[in-house]
């Protein structure tokens, strides 16, 4: 974070701040006292030091409304206070009592302080201490830092929590789409990485609330101002190409980052994912307001890294700019375009066994998917005064997806065409008033509209009436529309050890769903029935009020909250002429207790009880054809889903010694839940979801730890997870069946930091899944994988690395895979130009087979891979 010092020789006598800084015994001399404006907290406005008696005096250069006073001294913990309404008096006396800082002086601790520095809620990493020379972008760097984990979809977690923001020199340039930065910013321009706990992006609420949010701040190297960037061009065997360019603009008023990529080697540099059911990080914050999609658009999932299986032709363009009109007003805009062509060949053999019958289903499919997306986000922030701020945010997202496939379902050849359009508009307005140092008020309004019309053509079609007619085609249309309105206020109060929050507001969720399924007979006749139609309006109106109380003193912290919500339901079923209306008052309690043994370790326990309304996808009764062999519908029930959740967590974080450990025990008990009734035969399957007042339970234990062993210069990471989930289902008119699934997961990673010619990283993963029907084992399988990465530093500017991946998808059969990737990198003397020779999948695996199980089926699935290629790449830094 950059600090600008303004040294002015004259003194303004109208306003003076004085005080005594002591350590409970006597005054402390040479204490550094700085003053910052609340409106520009990143800039030091004035500073001074204390005399031998601990006395300080600052004569303000100009009249100010509100100020932040920071106090820093060697051997003492830093502290700060905020002054409001400073202009009301000509002088202010502000005293501080400092607490002694306890510092371990072991040799290993001193060495590690250069790698990690802990100060209050901020942990600062020195990237050079964790690099092995193979990093290209920020995401590669973060994966090697203790306490930080990067998920497969780009989501970043710190100490197990998903981060809220990825900041660039203290500014929120990317908002929720932070993978734009983590996947594209060059790691070489990063000077420090800061993990900030108790993060709140509203400066007027500072010290008023205890936040569970976490943010990462990327501090740029000094001199990386004005304009810098990187351009890469790679071309390889089998007509493989990888082109990209990034630009970074930073000055006193403007901060901007732009990215352009075009490749067909499986890389996805965007925050969007159209190859899995996982919510993209680009949409994660909006998933409550987005309409669902019912119709199948291809199975592109794989257990492998996307570079092995993602056959693409991807273009992604994005620009992010933040402009500061003044210290009080700023605006931000994000514009993105994504265009891709994804293809895959799938095959699957499923063996079904239930109710004393057994049969198999053979499927294969050639898929092509063309997603196109346009996205615009904007923000305007204005501080009318030091204690008053408003913020306006908006978003427009447009998606157009064209999916086509040729499928074979038990020797029945069919053509599939799905057209999907998603339109999303969102607007937020936030108002904050700091009433006093101990209280504040916020107002929040949200309005969004979302629609997702879909059209599906299946040819030849499936008979809807089982009359042996020749069906030329099925036509399925489905459209969700949603409007969401939120009005919310919050009032915060704090005292020495307590914090109170009062909140209230109004929510309205209006949903429309319309679907039609037709069959086109050989004579051209269109046929349907009410069983294959839906025309619904589902409206929820909810005024609510709640409060929470927090208490913290020394090693103990406690939080309790209660919310009252009055629901008004209206469900219009126009296709069947039915109307349901219900009102219900519900209460939602929550509690959190924490005990801090010391600064490194803590124990916490949480409880919550939730009552949630049914989602849109569970309120339609007519059947929907969602792929070439599957129908889905619901037995409509608007009863709330009630869940008790329990979590016990112990964490130990000693960043000075690079040691972390966490163990958590979780349990969810659902008083009622959705279950599924399946009708399955060799040609089709139909799934009906229904509610029962029968409890579902799941249990989970998670253990993860990380330790640096200095004598070996090696970091060891361990992750263990074991879960038990209990459910029920009905298959082909069976009785209600009790199903229990057990999943055991273990992985261990070792990474050296020898700083010599060689370094290594090895990761071993094991998964075991068991499915039980009643007390009998129905299906089970285990998988094992190992990844060994070797790094050779031939010279300071010549590095090579090779990664050997070994995978056993099923330990019960001999079906193993070896993947070999290599890279040789040469950097010019001025570090401006870099050449790379890259090899991917050099063992040339062309297909990958996996096993999956349920309580009634075992499936063997296979898909094609990105074939072997060698690429020469050149990159240029400017």
Secondary structure as GFF3:
##gff-version 3
##sequence-region A 1 878
A	DSSP	beta_strand	16	22	.	.	.	ID=ss1
A	DSSP	beta_strand	32	37	.	.	.	ID=ss2
A	DSSP	beta_strand	40	49	.	.	.	ID=ss3
A	DSSP	beta_strand	55	59	.	.	.	ID=ss4
A	DSSP	beta_strand	67	72	.	.	.	ID=ss5
A	DSSP	beta_strand	79	83	.	.	.	ID=ss6
A	DSSP	three_ten_helix	86	88	.	.	.	ID=ss7
A	DSSP	beta_strand	91	93	.	.	.	ID=ss8
A	DSSP	beta_strand	96	97	.	.	.	ID=ss9
A	DSSP	alpha_helix	107	113	.	.	.	ID=ss10
A	DSSP	beta_strand	116	119	.	.	.	ID=ss11
A	DSSP	beta_strand	122	125	.	.	.	ID=ss12
A	DSSP	three_ten_helix	127	129	.	.	.	ID=ss13
A	DSSP	alpha_helix	138	142	.	.	.	ID=ss14
A	DSSP	beta_strand	148	150	.	.	.	ID=ss15
A	DSSP	beta_strand	156	158	.	.	.	ID=ss16
A	DSSP	beta_strand	161	162	.	.	.	ID=ss17
A	DSSP	beta_strand	165	168	.	.	.	ID=ss18
A	DSSP	alpha_helix	179	182	.	.	.	ID=ss19
A	DSSP	three_ten_helix	187	189	.	.	.	ID=ss20
A	DSSP	beta_strand	190	197	.	.	.	ID=ss21
A	DSSP	three_ten_helix	203	205	.	.	.	ID=ss22
A	DSSP	beta_strand	214	220	.	.	.	ID=ss23
A	DSSP	beta_strand	226	236	.	.	.	ID=ss24
A	DSSP	beta_strand	240	250	.	.	.	ID=ss25
A	DSSP	beta_strand	254	263	.	.	.	ID=ss26
A	DSSP	three_ten_helix	284	286	.	.	.	ID=ss27
A	DSSP	alpha_helix	306	309	.	.	.	ID=ss28
A	DSSP	beta_strand	314	324	.	.	.	ID=ss29
A	DSSP	beta_strand	329	339	.	.	.	ID=ss30
A	DSSP	beta_strand	342	354	.	.	.	ID=ss31
A	DSSP	beta_strand	357	385	.	.	.	ID=ss32
A	DSSP	beta_strand	388	409	.	.	.	ID=ss33
A	DSSP	beta_strand	412	436	.	.	.	ID=ss34
A	DSSP	beta_strand	439	459	.	.	.	ID=ss35
A	DSSP	beta_strand	471	494	.	.	.	ID=ss36
A	DSSP	beta_strand	498	521	.	.	.	ID=ss37
A	DSSP	beta_strand	526	527	.	.	.	ID=ss38
A	DSSP	three_ten_helix	530	532	.	.	.	ID=ss39
A	DSSP	beta_strand	533	553	.	.	.	ID=ss40
A	DSSP	beta_strand	556	573	.	.	.	ID=ss41
A	DSSP	beta_strand	578	596	.	.	.	ID=ss42
A	DSSP	beta_strand	601	612	.	.	.	ID=ss43
A	DSSP	three_ten_helix	616	618	.	.	.	ID=ss44
A	DSSP	beta_strand	624	627	.	.	.	ID=ss45
A	DSSP	beta_strand	630	634	.	.	.	ID=ss46
A	DSSP	beta_strand	641	654	.	.	.	ID=ss47
A	DSSP	beta_strand	659	670	.	.	.	ID=ss48
A	DSSP	beta_strand	673	680	.	.	.	ID=ss49
A	DSSP	beta_strand	685	692	.	.	.	ID=ss50
A	DSSP	beta_strand	696	709	.	.	.	ID=ss51
A	DSSP	three_ten_helix	710	712	.	.	.	ID=ss52
A	DSSP	beta_strand	714	731	.	.	.	ID=ss53
A	DSSP	beta_strand	737	752	.	.	.	ID=ss54
A	DSSP	beta_strand	758	773	.	.	.	ID=ss55
A	DSSP	beta_strand	776	795	.	.	.	ID=ss56
A	DSSP	beta_strand	798	808	.	.	.	ID=ss57
A	DSSP	beta_strand	816	827	.	.	.	ID=ss58
A	DSSP	beta_strand	833	840	.	.	.	ID=ss59
A	DSSP	beta_strand	847	853	.	.	.	ID=ss60
A	DSSP	beta_strand	857	864	.	.	.	ID=ss61
A	DSSP	beta_strand	869	877	.	.	.	ID=ss62
###
